[in-house]
Structures are given as C-alpha cells and as structure tokens.
C-alpha cells in the first residue's frame, strides 16, 4: 500500500499522541498522572449530585498519584516508576482526577506552578468539565499557555442530550461547545473525551458524536470504551436492568469507522479504556489492552483505510486501485482529465500498460506533461470519447483488469465539455467486453451539476440488474460517490 497518511512514522494508520509529541519536541514525551485533590461540581451539588454514573471513586484518575501527597512528590514517585521504561524523556504534568479547574485561582497556581519548575517538564495537561472554568480561570489559562505547552481536556462523552441526562453529566452540549470556543479564542489546545458503548446508544449515535466534533476546532480526542466499575451508579443500573455491552469486535468496528470519519489533523490521544482489573465488572475483554489495540490496527489494515479516509471519495477510489491493480495489469483510464489517476495507475501497473481516453485537447496536454515529468512511458492516450473504447481496443477483449471513469468536466476548464449519460452508459456496456472475469469497472459520479444528475439517474437505473457496490463517504446526496461493477 502507498502510505497516504501524513502523520505517521510507524505502522499506525491514525495520528498518535506519541508521533505528535516527537514532531513537536523532537524527543519522547511522557505524561505524569497527578491527583490535585480537586472536587467536582457534579459531586458537591453545585451542578448535580452523585457524579457521572460511570465515575470511579478516584474521579477517573485510577492511575494518578496519591491525593494525600503534594503534587511534586507524586510527580517524582510516578517518574521513578517509569524511568526504566523511558529513561530519556521529557515530561508533561497531567492533572487527571476529578475536575482540575474547580478551585480558586490561588489554589490552581499552588498545584500547577510547582510542576512547571521541575526539570524536563515541557507542559501541562488539565482534565476538567466545560461548566467548571470561570472567566478568571480562562484568563489564567491563557497566560499559562504563553509560558508552556498547555492542553485542556474536556469531558463530553456524547453529543446526545438524552444520553447526557442518563449518565448524569450535569451540563449541556451547548455548554461544551461554548467552552471549546472560549478556549480556542485563547489559542489553547483542546482534547475531548468521548465514550463508546454508553447505555442504549446505537452505532449511528456514536458516529454522530465524531461527526459533530469534526466541525469543532479541537486538536485531540480520547476514545474510551464504557466499562462498568464496582461501587458506581452505573453498576447499580446494570445490576437492576442489564443493558447491552459492546463486544470487542463491535467496539473495534465502531472505532475503525470513527477513525475513517475523523479529521486527519486531530490527534488520537487514547483509543481504548484502561480499567483497574480488581474493580472491573464488564467488559472483561478490555483488560487485554494490547489485543484491542492490535485488533484495531489489523482491521484498518484489512480495510486498507486510515484516519480521514472518508474526507474524500477519491480515497476509496485509490483504495480500490490498490486492491485491483497489479504490476503487470492492463488498465483503462476512460476519462484522463488532468492525468492524476493516469499517473497513479501507470505507477501501479509498472510492468503493464495504461490506455487513456479523452476528447479534451487540454486534458491530453495536461496529462502528457504530467507523465513526462514523472518519466512514465507505459501509457497510450487516445483523443476520442470513451464510447469508442471497445472499437479502439478490440484486441484487448477480456484482458483488462480495471477501467475507471471519473465523470463530469475538467476542473478549472470549460464546464460545457463534460461526460454525457448516453455515451457513458454505452462505454460502460462496452467495458464488460473488455474486462476479464476478475476485472472491475469503477465509476466516480458527481450528481451536483445538471449533467451529473442525469448520469446519476441513468447509472442507478442501469446497475439494477448488475453485480455492483456503491460507496459513499458522507450523507450529502449531492456529494460524489463511487460505483463498483464486476462480472
């Protein structure tokens, strides 16, 4: 596979926090989890009472330091535990447990400032709630952000108000969104926590949370799998009326779908839960963390997809090229346009051949220049409509591995020169004569313009009795999509 993901230096198909830190600091960076002994407005009755139903006694800071010790002592104790694993590293102080902006400014300074004075500390990460940052706190965070690398981690869990109420979050989606906007106005990096598998949420609901976050100016995300912990309100709910728990395979599937949807510039800080074994009720498969991580990697590899894959339908087209085109394949680019696909296909079929068709002199000129620049010689171009493919290549019947159509007009050129539904359908009918038994016809359809709508209607009628797949990368009915036809 050609690596089309730009934020990686290993086999991961998503933007990892380790990669982000190494690019920013040119060195390994380790987060040291701290417990500042803060409370929470969802526990002390300021907002609600009882806390979020899934929250553990440690305030979701199960791996943070001992709250009865000062934060500097905690830092050194945690550092000592990690020194053999990462002896040469920089550090970020991670205020993890409970709500770490829920105090007066003087108290916050007493917690944060000593950590920043320690050797090799390059920043702070502060976990909090969107309803627990005062105007004075925003000002302090803005000032802090000018002195160090600051990240504010916001709990959201779900965008669905019914779920938010069920899990007793105590704030609204509107409150969360306004908090993100307030932090970004101050240029503070935002990481959002979400949970998959919350009671009664469907896969569609979970993916809608990802789609919503894509529209916000956030820099990172933490994806957790819901786990039921002893002595929580969630455990009580589960004991009284058990609700479905995601299986590992279901979780992996949802995570991979999310990665494909997620903007490729959002850093994935976490991609699974990390429960304490002694406290865990369900699901027990979460205890095998590396198995979950490996399963996600394997599923993405199996799909041949990566973070941001669904940004453009052209990524699916390229994935299909990867699947069908071998080094010795004979392929046809039925609409060469500016030559980008022709070039890709020629490189893949390096010991085979590409036949290109177009009626536009400009398209042919652009393509020839591109091929010449890249020293490509295994391409033959015909200045004729693709409806003449069969007659032109009659000696290649049943020998072609792939025929690709990119319908519409040449970008940034005369929109009156466009593919037409009648000639397109004829060309596709003829394509069946040209492809071999395992060959494929790929058609990228653009229904947003007048002729594109006609082709869209004609093609969907044509394929009814054919063997086909249709790929969409979003729910926009006028967005480009891909039709795959096989014998």
C-alpha positions as CSV (number, residue, x, y, z in Angstrom):
1,X,0.0,0.0,0.0
2,X,1.1,3.6,-0.7
3,X,1.1,5.3,2.7
4,X,-1.3,8.2,2.2
5,X,-1.4,9.1,5.9
6,X,0.9,12.1,6.6
7,X,1.1,11.9,10.4
8,X,2.9,8.7,11.0
9,X,6.4,7.2,11.3
10,X,5.3,3.7,12.1
11,X,2.6,1.2,11.1
12,X,-0.3,3.2,12.8
13,X,-3.0,4.4,10.4
14,X,-4.0,7.2,12.7
15,X,-2.4,10.3,14.3
16,X,-0.9,9.1,17.6
17,X,0.0,11.3,20.5
18,X,3.5,9.8,20.6
19,X,4.0,10.9,17.0
20,X,2.6,14.4,17.7
21,X,5.0,14.9,20.7
22,X,8.0,13.7,18.8
23,X,7.3,16.1,16.0
24,X,6.8,19.0,18.4
25,X,9.6,18.3,20.9
26,X,12.0,16.1,18.8
27,X,12.0,13.7,21.7
28,X,9.9,11.2,23.6
29,X,7.4,12.8,25.9
30,X,5.8,11.1,28.9
31,X,2.7,12.2,30.7
32,X,2.9,12.0,34.5
33,X,-0.6,11.5,36.0
34,X,-1.3,13.6,39.1
35,X,-4.1,14.0,41.6
36,X,-4.6,17.6,42.7
37,X,-7.2,16.5,45.3
38,X,-9.9,18.6,43.5
39,X,-13.6,18.0,43.8
40,X,-16.2,18.2,41.1
41,X,-19.4,20.3,40.7
42,X,-21.2,17.2,39.8
43,X,-20.4,15.7,43.2
44,X,-20.7,18.6,45.7
45,X,-24.2,19.5,44.5
46,X,-23.1,22.7,42.7
47,X,-24.4,21.3,39.4
48,X,-25.9,17.9,40.3
49,X,-25.3,15.2,42.9
50,X,-23.9,11.7,42.6
51,X,-21.4,12.4,39.9
52,X,-21.4,10.8,36.4
53,X,-22.8,7.3,36.7
54,X,-19.6,5.7,35.4
55,X,-17.1,7.7,37.5
56,X,-14.9,5.7,39.9
57,X,-14.1,6.6,43.5
58,X,-10.8,8.1,42.2
59,X,-12.6,10.5,40.0
60,X,-11.5,8.7,36.8
61,X,-7.9,9.1,38.0
62,X,-7.2,5.5,38.7
63,X,-3.6,5.7,37.7
64,X,-2.9,9.2,39.1
65,X,-0.8,9.8,42.2
66,X,-1.8,9.7,45.9
67,X,-4.0,12.7,46.6
68,X,-2.8,12.8,50.2
69,X,0.7,13.8,48.9
70,X,1.7,17.1,47.3
71,X,1.9,17.1,43.5
72,X,5.7,17.4,43.3
73,X,6.1,14.2,45.5
74,X,3.5,12.5,43.3
75,X,5.5,13.6,40.2
76,X,8.8,12.1,41.4
77,X,7.1,8.9,42.5
78,X,5.5,8.4,39.1
79,X,8.7,9.3,37.3
80,X,10.6,6.7,39.3
81,X,8.2,4.0,38.2
82,X,8.7,5.0,34.5
83,X,12.4,5.7,34.4
84,X,13.4,2.2,33.3
85,X,10.8,2.1,30.5
86,X,11.6,5.6,29.3
87,X,15.0,6.8,30.7
88,X,15.5,9.7,28.3
89,X,12.2,11.6,28.0
90,X,10.6,15.0,28.6
91,X,7.5,15.3,30.8
92,X,4.0,16.8,30.8
93,X,2.2,17.1,34.1
94,X,-1.2,15.6,33.7
95,X,-3.8,16.7,36.2
96,X,-6.2,13.8,35.7
97,X,-8.5,13.0,38.7
98,X,-11.9,14.8,39.1
99,X,-12.3,18.5,37.8
100,X,-8.9,20.2,37.8
101,X,-10.1,23.8,37.3
102,X,-12.7,23.6,40.0
103,X,-11.0,25.8,42.6
104,X,-9.9,29.4,43.2
105,X,-7.1,30.7,41.1
106,X,-4.6,30.8,44.0
107,X,-5.3,27.1,44.6
108,X,-4.8,26.3,40.9
109,X,-1.5,28.1,40.9
110,X,-0.3,26.2,44.0
111,X,-0.9,23.0,42.1
112,X,0.2,23.9,38.6
113,X,3.2,26.2,39.0
114,X,5.5,23.8,41.1
115,X,5.3,21.2,38.3
116,X,6.3,23.7,35.7
117,X,9.5,24.4,37.6
118,X,10.7,20.8,37.5
119,X,13.5,19.7,35.2
120,X,12.4,18.5,31.7
121,X,8.8,19.4,32.2
122,X,7.6,21.0,28.9
123,X,3.9,21.4,29.6
124,X,0.6,20.7,31.4
125,X,-2.5,18.7,30.5
126,X,-5.5,19.6,32.6
127,X,-8.6,17.5,32.7
128,X,-11.8,19.3,33.5
129,X,-15.5,19.9,32.7
130,X,-16.9,22.6,30.4
131,X,-19.0,24.0,33.1
132,X,-16.1,24.4,35.6
133,X,-14.0,27.2,34.1
134,X,-14.6,30.7,35.3
135,X,-13.7,33.9,33.4
136,X,-10.8,34.4,35.8
137,X,-9.7,30.8,35.1
138,X,-9.9,31.4,31.4
139,X,-7.6,34.4,31.8
140,X,-5.1,32.4,33.9
141,X,-5.1,29.5,31.4
142,X,-4.4,32.0,28.6
143,X,-1.5,33.4,30.4
144,X,-0.2,29.9,31.3
145,X,-0.5,28.9,27.6
146,X,2.0,31.6,26.7
147,X,4.6,30.1,29.1
148,X,4.3,26.4,28.4
149,X,2.6,23.8,26.2
150,X,-0.9,23.7,27.6
151,X,-3.7,21.3,26.8
152,X,-7.2,21.3,28.4
153,X,-9.0,18.0,28.3
154,X,-12.8,18.3,28.3
155,X,-15.2,15.6,29.1
156,X,-18.1,15.3,26.7
157,X,-18.8,11.6,26.3
158,X,-21.7,12.0,23.9
159,X,-23.5,14.8,22.0
160,X,-26.9,13.3,22.6
161,X,-28.9,15.1,25.3
162,X,-30.8,12.0,26.2
163,X,-27.6,10.2,27.0
164,X,-26.0,13.2,28.7
165,X,-29.0,13.2,31.1
166,X,-28.9,9.5,31.6
167,X,-25.3,9.5,32.6
168,X,-25.8,12.5,34.8
169,X,-23.3,14.8,33.2
170,X,-24.9,17.9,34.6
171,X,-24.1,20.1,31.6
172,X,-25.5,20.5,28.0
173,X,-23.9,20.1,24.6
174,X,-24.3,23.9,24.2
175,X,-22.2,24.5,27.3
176,X,-19.5,22.1,26.0
177,X,-19.4,23.8,22.6
178,X,-19.1,27.3,24.1
179,X,-16.3,26.1,26.3
180,X,-14.3,24.8,23.3
181,X,-14.9,28.2,21.5
182,X,-13.7,30.1,24.6
183,X,-10.5,28.0,24.9
184,X,-9.7,28.3,21.2
185,X,-10.2,32.1,21.2
186,X,-7.2,32.0,23.6
187,X,-5.3,29.6,21.4
188,X,-5.4,26.8,24.0
189,X,-5.3,23.2,22.7
190,X,-8.4,21.2,23.4
191,X,-8.7,17.4,23.7
192,X,-12.2,15.9,24.0
193,X,-13.1,12.7,25.9
194,X,-15.9,10.5,24.5
195,X,-17.2,7.1,25.4
196,X,-18.5,4.4,23.1
197,X,-21.0,1.9,24.4
198,X,-23.0,4.2,26.6
199,X,-26.3,2.7,27.6
200,X,-28.8,2.4,24.7
201,X,-26.6,4.4,22.2
202,X,-26.6,2.9,18.7
203,X,-23.6,2.8,16.4
204,X,-25.1,5.7,14.4
205,X,-25.4,7.8,17.5
206,X,-21.7,7.2,18.4
207,X,-20.6,8.1,14.9
208,X,-22.7,11.2,15.0
209,X,-20.6,12.3,18.0
210,X,-17.5,12.0,15.9
211,X,-19.1,13.9,13.0
212,X,-20.1,16.8,15.4
213,X,-16.5,17.0,16.8
214,X,-15.1,17.2,13.3
215,X,-16.9,20.5,12.9
216,X,-15.3,22.0,16.0
217,X,-11.8,23.5,16.4
218,X,-10.4,20.7,18.5
219,X,-6.8,19.3,18.5
220,X,-7.2,15.9,20.1
221,X,-9.6,13.2,21.1
222,X,-9.7,10.4,23.7
223,X,-11.9,7.5,22.8
224,X,-12.9,5.2,25.7
225,X,-14.9,2.0,25.8
226,X,-17.5,2.2,28.6
227,X,-16.5,0.0,31.4
228,X,-18.6,-0.8,34.5
229,X,-16.7,-0.3,37.7
230,X,-17.6,-1.6,41.1
231,X,-19.4,0.7,43.5
232,X,-20.6,3.1,40.8
233,X,-24.2,4.2,39.9
234,X,-23.6,2.5,36.6
235,X,-23.0,-0.8,38.3
236,X,-26.3,-0.4,40.2
237,X,-28.1,0.4,36.9
238,X,-26.6,-2.6,35.2
239,X,-27.5,-5.0,38.1
240,X,-31.1,-3.8,38.1
241,X,-31.6,-3.7,34.4
242,X,-28.7,-5.0,32.3
243,X,-28.1,-3.2,29.0
244,X,-26.1,-4.4,26.0
245,X,-22.3,-4.2,26.3
246,X,-20.3,-3.9,23.2
247,X,-18.3,-6.9,22.3
248,X,-14.6,-6.4,21.3
249,X,-15.4,-6.9,17.7
250,X,-18.3,-4.4,17.8
251,X,-16.0,-1.9,19.6
252,X,-13.2,-2.4,17.0
253,X,-15.7,-1.9,14.2
254,X,-17.0,1.4,15.6
255,X,-13.5,2.7,16.4
256,X,-12.3,2.0,12.9
257,X,-15.4,3.6,11.4
258,X,-14.7,6.6,13.6
259,X,-11.1,6.8,12.5
260,X,-12.2,6.8,8.9
261,X,-14.5,9.7,9.6
262,X,-12.3,11.7,11.9
263,X,-10.4,14.7,10.5
264,X,-6.8,13.7,10.0
265,X,-5.4,16.7,11.9
266,X,-7.0,15.6,15.2
267,X,-4.5,13.7,17.4
268,X,-5.9,10.5,18.9
269,X,-4.6,10.6,22.5
270,X,-6.3,7.4,23.5
271,X,-8.2,4.7,21.6
272,X,-9.4,2.3,24.3
273,X,-10.2,2.1,28.0
274,X,-7.7,1.2,30.7
275,X,-9.6,-0.2,33.7
276,X,-8.2,-1.5,37.0
277,X,-8.7,-5.3,37.0
278,X,-9.9,-5.6,40.6
279,X,-12.6,-3.0,40.1
280,X,-13.9,-4.1,36.6
281,X,-17.3,-5.7,36.2
282,X,-17.7,-5.5,32.4
283,X,-16.4,-5.9,29.7
284,X,-13.6,-8.2,30.8
285,X,-12.0,-8.1,27.2
286,X,-10.9,-4.6,28.0
287,X,-8.2,-6.0,30.3
288,X,-6.3,-7.2,27.2
289,X,-5.4,-3.7,26.1
290,X,-2.8,-4.6,23.6
291,X,-5.1,-7.2,22.0
292,X,-7.6,-4.4,21.5
293,X,-5.0,-2.1,20.0
294,X,-3.7,-4.8,17.7
295,X,-7.2,-5.7,16.6
296,X,-7.8,-2.0,15.6
297,X,-4.6,-2.0,13.6
298,X,-5.4,-5.2,11.9
299,X,-8.9,-4.1,11.0
300,X,-7.7,-0.9,9.5
301,X,-5.1,-2.8,7.5
302,X,-7.8,-5.3,6.4
303,X,-9.9,-2.4,5.2
304,X,-6.9,-0.6,3.7
305,X,-8.1,2.6,5.3
306,X,-6.8,5.3,7.7
307,X,-7.7,8.4,9.6
308,X,-9.6,10.9,7.5
309,X,-10.3,8.3,4.8
310,X,-13.9,9.4,4.4
311,X,-12.8,13.0,3.8
312,X,-13.0,12.4,0.0
313,X,-14.5,9.6,-2.1
314,X,-11.2,9.7,-4.1
315,X,-9.6,7.9,-1.1
316,X,-11.9,5.0,-1.7
317,X,-11.1,5.1,-5.4
318,X,-7.4,4.8,-4.6
319,X,-8.0,2.0,-2.2
320,X,-9.8,0.1,-5.0
321,X,-6.8,0.8,-7.2
322,X,-4.6,-0.8,-4.6
323,X,-6.9,-3.8,-4.5
324,X,-7.3,-4.5,-8.2
325,X,-4.2,-3.3,-10.0
326,X,-1.1,-5.4,-10.1
327,X,2.3,-4.6,-11.6
328,X,1.5,-6.4,-14.9
329,X,-2.1,-5.2,-15.2
330,X,-3.7,-3.7,-18.3
331,X,-5.9,-0.8,-17.2
332,X,-8.0,1.9,-18.9
333,X,-8.5,5.5,-17.7
334,X,-11.7,6.3,-19.6
335,X,-11.6,10.0,-18.6
336,X,-8.0,11.1,-18.1
337,X,-8.8,14.7,-17.0
338,X,-5.6,16.3,-15.7
339,X,-3.8,12.9,-15.6
340,X,-3.6,12.3,-11.9
341,X,-5.3,8.9,-12.0
342,X,-3.5,8.0,-15.1
343,X,-0.2,8.6,-13.3
344,X,-1.2,6.6,-10.3
345,X,-2.4,3.7,-12.4
346,X,0.8,3.8,-14.5
347,X,3.0,3.5,-11.4
348,X,0.9,0.6,-10.0
349,X,0.9,-1.2,-13.4
350,X,4.6,-0.5,-13.9
351,X,5.1,-3.7,-16.0
352,X,1.7,-3.4,-17.6
353,X,0.1,-0.7,-19.6
354,X,-2.5,2.1,-19.2
355,X,-4.8,3.2,-22.1
356,X,-6.2,6.7,-21.6
357,X,-9.2,8.3,-23.3
358,X,-10.4,11.9,-23.5
359,X,-12.0,14.3,-26.0
360,X,-10.4,17.4,-24.5
361,X,-7.1,18.7,-26.0
362,X,-6.4,20.5,-22.8
363,X,-6.8,17.3,-20.8
364,X,-4.5,15.4,-23.1
365,X,-1.9,18.1,-23.0
366,X,-2.0,18.3,-19.2
367,X,-1.7,14.5,-18.9
368,X,1.2,14.2,-21.2
369,X,3.1,16.9,-19.4
370,X,2.5,15.1,-16.0
371,X,3.6,11.8,-17.4
372,X,6.7,13.3,-19.0
373,X,7.7,15.0,-15.7
374,X,7.4,11.6,-13.9
375,X,9.3,9.7,-16.7
376,X,6.2,7.5,-17.4
377,X,6.3,5.5,-20.6
378,X,3.7,2.8,-20.2
379,X,0.7,4.9,-21.2
380,X,-1.1,5.3,-24.6
381,X,-3.5,8.1,-24.9
382,X,-6.4,8.3,-27.5
383,X,-8.1,11.6,-28.3
384,X,-11.6,10.1,-28.6
385,X,-14.7,9.6,-26.5
386,X,-14.7,6.6,-24.2
387,X,-17.7,5.3,-26.0
388,X,-15.2,4.3,-28.7
389,X,-13.1,2.2,-26.3
390,X,-14.2,-1.2,-27.5
391,X,-13.5,-0.4,-31.1
392,X,-10.2,1.2,-30.3
393,X,-9.0,-1.7,-28.1
394,X,-10.8,-4.6,-29.8
395,X,-7.6,-6.7,-29.5
396,X,-7.8,-6.4,-25.7
397,X,-11.2,-8.0,-25.1
398,X,-11.3,-9.8,-21.7
399,X,-7.7,-8.7,-20.9
400,X,-8.3,-5.5,-18.9
401,X,-8.0,-5.6,-15.1
402,X,-9.6,-2.3,-14.4
403,X,-11.5,0.5,-16.1
404,X,-12.0,3.8,-14.3
405,X,-14.4,6.6,-15.1
406,X,-14.2,10.0,-13.4
407,X,-17.4,11.6,-14.7
408,X,-18.1,15.3,-15.2
409,X,-16.0,18.1,-16.6
410,X,-12.3,19.0,-16.4
411,X,-11.7,21.0,-13.2
412,X,-11.0,24.7,-13.8
413,X,-11.8,24.4,-17.5
414,X,-14.8,24.6,-19.9
415,X,-17.7,23.1,-18.0
416,X,-19.6,22.6,-21.3
417,X,-17.1,19.8,-22.1
418,X,-18.5,17.1,-19.9
419,X,-19.3,13.4,-19.9
420,X,-22.9,12.6,-21.1
421,X,-25.1,10.0,-19.7
422,X,-25.8,8.3,-23.1
423,X,-22.2,7.9,-24.1
424,X,-21.2,7.0,-20.5
425,X,-23.7,4.1,-20.4
426,X,-22.5,2.8,-23.8
427,X,-18.9,3.0,-22.6
428,X,-19.8,1.0,-19.5
429,X,-21.7,-1.6,-21.5
430,X,-18.6,-2.0,-23.7
431,X,-16.4,-2.2,-20.6
432,X,-17.9,-5.6,-19.8
433,X,-16.5,-6.8,-23.1
434,X,-13.0,-5.6,-22.2
435,X,-12.5,-6.6,-18.6
436,X,-11.5,-10.2,-17.7
437,X,-13.5,-12.4,-15.4
438,X,-12.0,-10.8,-12.2
439,X,-11.8,-7.3,-13.6
440,X,-13.7,-4.3,-12.3
441,X,-15.3,-1.1,-13.6
442,X,-15.1,1.9,-11.3
443,X,-17.3,5.0,-11.8
444,X,-17.0,8.2,-9.8
445,X,-20.3,10.0,-10.1
446,X,-20.8,13.8,-9.4
447,X,-24.5,14.4,-9.1
448,X,-24.2,18.1,-8.0
449,X,-24.4,19.6,-11.6
450,X,-27.1,19.2,-14.2
451,X,-25.4,16.6,-16.5
452,X,-24.1,14.8,-13.4
453,X,-27.7,14.4,-12.1
454,X,-28.7,12.9,-15.4
455,X,-25.7,10.4,-15.2
456,X,-26.6,9.6,-11.6
457,X,-30.2,8.7,-12.5
458,X,-29.2,6.8,-15.7
459,X,-26.5,4.8,-13.9
460,X,-28.6,3.9,-10.9
461,X,-31.2,2.5,-13.3
462,X,-28.6,0.7,-15.4
463,X,-27.0,-1.1,-12.5
464,X,-30.2,-2.5,-11.0
465,X,-29.6,-5.9,-12.6
466,X,-25.8,-5.8,-12.4
467,X,-23.4,-7.0,-9.7
468,X,-22.4,-3.8,-8.0
469,X,-21.3,-2.0,-4.8
470,X,-21.9,1.7,-4.1
471,X,-19.5,3.6,-1.8
472,X,-20.5,6.9,-0.1
473,X,-18.2,8.9,2.2
474,X,-20.9,11.1,3.7
475,X,-24.7,11.6,3.8
476,X,-24.8,14.5,1.4
477,X,-27.0,13.4,-1.5
478,X,-25.1,15.6,-4.0
479,X,-21.6,14.5,-2.9
480,X,-19.5,12.4,-5.3
481,X,-19.8,8.7,-4.8
482,X,-18.3,5.5,-6.3
483,X,-19.9,2.7,-8.2
484,X,-18.0,-0.6,-8.5
485,X,-19.2,-3.1,-11.2
486,X,-17.9,-6.6,-11.6
487,X,-18.9,-9.6,-13.7
